[in-house]
């Protein structure tokens, strides 16, 4: 709050510099770093895991996919974009995990699920600078208030039909993702878990 909101290119550069510092800390070094964005003096982790946790970077386009391939242990993406996978692998990510985030809304009916998404997750319809460059919560509120239901649910798998959920998972696999994690939109997490346990996972 109160700081300048940098553009996407600068945020990627900041992230790359941060990953360099984090890796040095996880290696057990006493870290002194004076960079473009961060200054660290005599930083050290005194209790470290035996195996450092993997650093996974979220990607939204080709530039961030290339950054993830270059500096990360894997990538996370919220759409089944094969071009992002290709860019990640070409930049050094070959053989590394590629995680896809699948947005779903399980409910007793498709209409109920779609209404839930429109109420609780309309920002899922945003793309480009509207998604990444809005600096204030009020700006985001103004933009999502105008999103119609059809746009809000366009990229969300809605309803109780297991075939639709399986098709969405298969699209990620076909695009080159190695894992899919499922984000349930709405408060009925228990119903969602039962549905996936009984109706979806047995078919995978």
C-alpha positions in Angstrom: 0.0 0.0 0.0 1.3 3.4 -0.9 4.2 2.1 -3.1 4.4 2.5 -6.8 2.8 -0.4 -8.7 5.5 -1.5 -11.2 4.7 -2.7 -14.7 4.8 -6.4 -15.7 8.3 -6.2 -17.2 9.7 -4.7 -14.0 7.8 -7.2 -11.8 9.4 -10.1 -13.7 12.9 -8.5 -13.2 12.1 -8.1 -9.5 11.0 -11.7 -9.3 14.2 -13.0 -11.0 16.4 -11.1 -8.6 14.4 -12.4 -5.6 14.7 -16.0 -6.7 18.5 -15.5 -6.9 18.5 -14.3 -3.3 16.2 -17.1 -2.1 18.3 -19.8 -3.7 21.5 -18.5 -2.1 19.7 -18.5 1.3 18.5 -22.1 0.8 22.0 -23.1 -0.1 23.1 -22.1 3.4 25.2 -19.0 2.4 25.6 -15.8 4.3 24.1 -13.6 1.7 25.2 -10.1 0.8 23.4 -8.7 -2.2 23.1 -5.2 -3.7 20.9 -5.4 -6.8 18.6 -3.3 -8.9 15.6 -3.9 -6.6 16.9 -5.5 -3.4 19.6 -5.0 -0.9 20.5 -7.8 1.6 23.2 -7.7 4.3 24.4 -10.7 6.1 21.2 -12.7 5.6 21.3 -16.3 6.6 18.8 -19.1 7.2 19.9 -20.9 10.5 17.4 -23.7 10.1 17.0 -25.1 6.6 15.2 -28.1 5.2 17.3 -31.1 4.2 15.8 -30.7 0.7 15.1 -27.2 -0.4 11.5 -26.6 -1.5 11.1 -26.3 -5.2 10.5 -22.8 -6.5 7.5 -22.7 -8.9 6.7 -19.6 -10.8 3.3 -18.6 -12.0 3.1 -17.8 -15.7 0.5 -15.9 -17.7 2.2 -15.4 -21.0 5.3 -16.3 -23.0 7.6 -13.8 -21.2 6.8 -15.2 -17.8 7.0 -18.8 -19.1 10.5 -18.1 -20.4 11.5 -16.6 -17.0 10.1 -19.7 -15.2 12.1 -22.0 -17.6 15.3 -20.1 -16.9 15.2 -19.6 -13.1 12.5 -21.9 -11.6 12.0 -25.5 -10.7 8.6 -25.6 -12.4 5.8 -23.5 -13.8 2.2 -22.9 -12.8 -0.4 -21.7 -15.3 -4.2 -21.0 -15.0 -4.9 -21.9 -18.6 -4.1 -24.8 -20.9 -1.8 -22.9 -23.2 0.6 -25.2 -25.1 2.6 -22.2 -26.3 3.4 -21.3 -22.7 4.6 -24.9 -22.1 6.8 -24.7 -25.2 8.3 -21.4 -24.2 9.0 -22.8 -20.7 10.7 -25.9 -22.0 12.7 -24.0 -24.6 14.1 -21.6 -22.0 15.4 -24.5 -19.8 12.3 -26.0 -18.3 12.4 -29.3 -20.2 11.8 -32.2 -17.7 10.5 -29.8 -15.0 7.0 -30.0 -13.6 4.3 -28.0 -15.4 1.3 -27.5 -13.1 -2.1 -26.4 -14.5 -4.7 -24.7 -12.3 -8.2 -25.7 -13.3 -11.0 -23.5 -12.1 -14.3 -25.4 -11.4 -17.5 -24.9 -9.6 -19.3 -28.0 -8.5 -22.9 -27.5 -7.4 -26.1 -29.5 -7.5 -27.0 -27.9 -10.9 -25.1 -26.0 -13.6 -27.3 -22.9 -13.1 -26.4 -22.8 -9.4 -22.7 -23.3 -10.2 -22.7 -20.5 -12.8 -24.5 -18.1 -10.5 -21.9 -18.9 -7.8 -19.0 -18.1 -10.2 -20.6 -14.9 -11.3 -20.9 -13.8 -7.7 -17.6 -15.0 -6.3 -15.1 -15.3 -9.1 -15.9 -12.7 -11.9 -12.3 -11.6 -12.1 -11.5 -14.9 -13.8 -12.8 -13.4 -17.0 -10.1 -10.6 -16.9 -7.2 -10.8 -19.3 -4.1 -8.8 -20.2 -3.4 -5.5 -18.4 -6.8 -5.5 -16.7 -5.7 -8.6 -14.8 -2.1 -7.5 -14.0 -1.9 -3.7 -14.0 -4.8 -2.5 -11.9 -3.1 -1.0 -8.8 -6.1 -0.4 -6.5 -8.9 -2.6 -5.2 -11.5 0.0 -6.3 -10.2 -0.2 -9.9 -10.7 -4.0 -9.9 -14.2 -3.7 -8.3 -15.2 -1.2 -11.1 -14.0 -3.5 -13.8 -15.6 -6.8 -12.5 -18.9 -5.1 -11.8 -19.5 -4.9 -15.6 -18.7 -8.6 -16.4 -21.7 -10.5 -17.6 -22.4 -14.0 -16.4 -21.5 -15.6 -19.8 -18.0 -14.1 -19.6 -17.5 -14.9 -16.0 -18.2 -18.6 -16.5 -16.5 -19.0 -19.9 -13.3 -20.4 -18.5 -14.7 -22.2 -15.5 -16.0 -25.8 -15.6 -19.4 -25.6 -13.9 -21.9 -28.1 -12.7 -22.3 -31.8 -11.7 -21.4 -33.5 -15.0 -18.2 -35.5 -14.4 -17.6 -35.7 -18.2 -17.1 -31.9 -18.3 -14.6 -32.0 -15.5 -12.7 -34.9 -17.1 -12.6 -33.1 -20.4 -11.1 -30.0 -18.8 -8.4 -32.1 -17.1 -7.6 -33.9 -20.4 -7.1 -30.5 -22.1 -4.3 -29.6 -19.7 -2.7 -33.0 -20.2 -2.9 -32.6 -24.0 -1.2 -29.1 -23.7 1.8 -30.7 -22.0 1.0 -30.2 -18.3 2.3 -32.8 -15.9 -0.1 -32.1 -13.0 -3.5 -30.4 -12.6 -4.7 -28.9 -9.4 -8.3 -28.1 -9.1 -9.7 -24.9 -7.6 -13.3 -25.1 -6.4 -15.1 -21.8 -6.4 -17.7 -21.6 -3.7 -18.2 -22.6 -0.1 -19.3 -26.3 -0.6 -15.9 -27.8 -0.4 -17.1 -31.0 1.1 -19.6 -31.6 -1.7 -16.8 -30.8 -4.2 -14.5 -33.4 -2.6 -17.1 -36.1 -2.6 -17.9 -35.4 -6.2 -14.3 -35.6 -7.3 -13.6 -38.7 -5.1 -16.6 -40.6 -6.4 -17.2 -39.3 -9.9 -14.0 -37.9 -11.4 -10.8 -39.4 -9.9 -11.8 -43.0 -10.6 -11.7 -42.3 -14.3 -8.2 -40.9 -14.3 
